[in-house]
Amino acid sequence: MHPRSLPPQKTSLWLTRAPDAKRFPALDKNLTTDVVVVGGGIAGVSAAYFLAARGTRVTLLEASHIGTGETGFTTAFLTSSMDTPFFALRERFGNNHIQRARRTGEEGIALVEEVQKKEHLPCGFQRLDAVALGLQPESTEHLTREMGALRLAGGEPTLLRAEEAQTLTGVAAVGAVRIPRQGAFDARTYLLGLGERIQKRGGQVFEETPMTGLDIGKTLVVNTPSATVTTDHVVLTTGLFPNPYRAQNKLFRQTVTYVIALALIEKTRKWRFPNVLAWDVTDPFHYMRFLDELLMIGGEDRPVQEAAKAGEEPWHSLEVFAPILEPNTSWDVTHAWQGQILETSDALPVVGAPPGGDSRVLLASGFGGNGMTLGSYTGKMVADLITGERAADANPFRFERPTLASKNTERQESEECERRPPC
Ligand SMILES: Cc1cc2nc3c(=O)[nH]c(=O)nc-3n(C[C@H](O)[C@H](O)[C@H](O)COP(=O)(O)OP(=O)(O)OC[C@H]3O[C@@H](n4cnc5c(N)ncnc54)[C@H](O)[C@@H]3O)c2cc1C
């Protein structure tokens, strides 16, 4: 197959639909507030929304524009399955860990569903089944193990034999695991709507206002190029953390992931692939979903150092994968984009004050490929922690958890785990 030409502009579908533009003012005078949230992605906007909804005076600062960080480059699956299979997480960390991961994922989906409904946000939310597809003979064992782990984690998956999987998807699969009632939405539209709702509840949203420094004294003072904000609490949701928290970034493995969007050339034809959230269980894996008549295919993940050398090859590899889903069909590549994900050693985010840090400054990041669910869940949890509705030790994502290793100690830990599983 000859690769089709890629669009010259490598931007996401979401940023084409709701172009990157300033929609909220920049900060131009000093302020005093209860909480400053820094970062206007899914985690920061959700946190600011849940705080404003409880009557807390909240100020959101975004360096660029709302929803144009990694959240603007997502594929926006809402799923409680993780990038790392549950059976692998169970072997390393035990049943409690996968139960917690699945439960928080499910709660994240429910939160987005509830909020978009309550706030009448036109973000295309829909409940969809997810399907993990086995495409190679050796995938059968993977599917059986994942099915068992998902049940232990509290899910209600169904194992589909080859014929059932093929009937459902039209793909020559060796089998599949179907996970009911997951979801999909347009995260950027959701966040833009939430920004307005924050303002309606008395919160303040500023774009083009980067935090350039943080003074930690009797009060907290957030510095920006134009003004300062004095506050009782700060929540940093900037992806990689800025100073004085840069040292915490060693907790993250940084991976680049790629996406293409395809449009059928014959407009009268319909895609054969069904409207589900799907991924294959090959390593590295591919993931697929629809947005209206466009099929998004993502994957070809690689460490950030290798991505710099990869050029356009990962997108062409995604195209080579496409005929597995839709044989004998012609399409155009309408969009091609890439983004970076930050993963921790145990596939859960970090949220809270790091060891030795000031308890008034909460950090939240490391959502891996599950930022839509875990970021939403985190937003509510941050509001609970700040308003005292949740005790700090009831935070499942706290820094002081035994399963969290920095990337420097991770190899050593995983070797130890292999000797005495599960740890
Ligand atoms: C291609 C791709 C596909 C993905 N698919 C999925 C998926 O299907 N489902 C899923 O759940 N997850 C998916 N993810 C992961 C998900 O997108 C991320 O986990 C999530 O968007 C991270 O959100 P965030 O709020 O932590 O960060 P971001 O969205 O990056 O937000 C951080 C914000 O902080 C701002 N900022 C940085 N520094 C400062 C500063 N000093 N002052 C003020 N603001 C600052 C940035 O401008 C940015 O807007 C995908 C990721 C990629 C790249």
The ligand as a Tripos MOL2 file, in Angstrom:
@<TRIPOS>MOLECULE
LIG
   53    58     1     0     0
SMALL
NO_CHARGES

@<TRIPOS>ATOM
      1 C1         -2.8240   11.4220   21.1610 C.3       1 LIG1
      2 C2         -3.3750   11.2380   22.5490 C.ar      1 LIG1
      3 C3         -4.4790   10.4450   22.7290 C.ar      1 LIG1
      4 C4         -5.0090   10.2860   24.0110 C.ar      1 LIG1
      5 N1         -6.1470    9.5820   24.1600 N.ar      1 LIG1
      6 C5         -6.7360    9.4950   25.3690 C.ar      1 LIG1
      7 C6         -7.9870    8.8670   25.4940 C.ar      1 LIG1
      8 O1         -8.5600    8.3890   24.5150 O.2       1 LIG1
      9 N2         -8.5510    8.8090   26.7270 N.ar      1 LIG1
     10 C7         -7.9450    9.3520   27.8280 C.ar      1 LIG1
     11 O2         -8.4830    9.2550   28.9200 O.2       1 LIG1
     12 N3         -6.7490    9.9900   27.7250 N.ar      1 LIG1
     13 C8         -6.1350   10.0750   26.5240 C.ar      1 LIG1
     14 N4         -4.9620   10.7330   26.3910 N.ar      1 LIG1
     15 C9         -4.3330   11.2950   27.5940 C.3       1 LIG1
     16 C10        -5.0020   12.6090   27.9970 C.3       1 LIG1
     17 O3         -5.1840   13.4140   26.8710 O.3       1 LIG1
     18 C11        -4.1230   13.3130   29.0420 C.3       1 LIG1
     19 O4         -3.8960   12.4130   30.1110 O.3       1 LIG1
     20 C12        -4.8130   14.5510   29.5930 C.3       1 LIG1
     21 O5         -5.2370   15.3790   28.5530 O.3       1 LIG1
     22 C13        -3.8630   15.3050   30.5240 C.3       1 LIG1
     23 O6         -4.5900   16.3950   31.0430 O.3       1 LIG1
     24 P1         -3.9000   17.4570   31.9790 P.3       1 LIG1
     25 O7         -4.9740   18.3590   32.4580 O.co2     1 LIG1
     26 O8         -3.0570   16.7590   32.9860 O.co2     1 LIG1
     27 O9         -2.8320   18.2030   31.0460 O.3       1 LIG1
     28 P2         -2.9960   19.2570   29.8470 P.3       1 LIG1
     29 O10        -4.2120   19.0320   29.0510 O.co2     1 LIG1
     30 O11        -1.6910   19.2290   29.1190 O.co2     1 LIG1
     31 O12        -3.1570   20.6350   30.6060 O.3       1 LIG1
     32 C14        -2.0860   21.3010   31.2250 C.3       1 LIG1
     33 C15        -2.2390   22.7850   30.9340 C.3       1 LIG1
     34 O13        -1.3330   23.5090   31.7550 O.3       1 LIG1
     35 C16        -0.9120   24.6360   31.0300 C.3       1 LIG1
     36 N5          0.3220   25.1290   31.6630 N.ar      1 LIG1
     37 C17         1.5610   24.5620   31.6400 C.ar      1 LIG1
     38 N6          2.4220   25.3170   32.3540 N.ar      1 LIG1
     39 C18         1.7120   26.3690   32.8360 C.ar      1 LIG1
     40 C19         2.0420   27.5070   33.6450 C.ar      1 LIG1
     41 N7          3.2920   27.7070   34.1060 N.pl3     1 LIG1
     42 N8          1.0680   28.3980   33.9450 N.ar      1 LIG1
     43 C20        -0.2140   28.2160   33.4940 C.ar      1 LIG1
     44 N9         -0.5630   27.1610   32.7220 N.ar      1 LIG1
     45 C21         0.3820   26.2480   32.4020 C.ar      1 LIG1
     46 C22        -0.7330   24.1090   29.6180 C.3       1 LIG1
     47 O14        -0.7480   25.1660   28.6630 O.3       1 LIG1
     48 C23        -1.9130   23.1540   29.4840 C.3       1 LIG1
     49 O15        -3.0460   23.7590   28.8990 O.3       1 LIG1
     50 C24        -4.3910   10.9110   25.1350 C.ar      1 LIG1
     51 C25        -3.2650   11.7000   24.9450 C.ar      1 LIG1
     52 C26        -2.7680   11.8750   23.6720 C.ar      1 LIG1
     53 C27        -1.5780   12.7570   23.4910 C.3       1 LIG1
@<TRIPOS>BOND
     1     1     2 1
     2     2     3 ar
     3     2    52 ar
     4     3     4 ar
     5     4     5 ar
     6     4    50 ar
     7     5     6 ar
     8     6     7 ar
     9     6    13 1
    10     7     8 2
    11     7     9 ar
    12     9    10 ar
    13    10    11 2
    14    10    12 ar
    15    12    13 ar
    16    13    14 ar
    17    14    15 1
    18    14    50 ar
    19    15    16 1
    20    16    17 1
    21    16    18 1
    22    18    19 1
    23    18    20 1
    24    20    21 1
    25    20    22 1
    26    22    23 1
    27    23    24 1
    28    24    25 2
    29    24    26 1
    30    24    27 1
    31    27    28 1
    32    28    29 2
    33    28    30 1
    34    28    31 1
    35    31    32 1
    36    32    33 1
    37    33    34 1
    38    33    48 1
    39    34    35 1
    40    35    36 1
    41    35    46 1
    42    36    37 ar
    43    36    45 ar
    44    37    38 ar
    45    38    39 ar
    46    39    40 ar
    47    39    45 ar
    48    40    41 1
    49    40    42 ar
    50    42    43 ar
    51    43    44 ar
    52    44    45 ar
    53    46    47 1
    54    46    48 1
    55    48    49 1
    56    50    51 ar
    57    51    52 ar
    58    52    53 1
@<TRIPOS>SUBSTRUCTURE
     1 LIG1         1 GROUP 0 **** ****
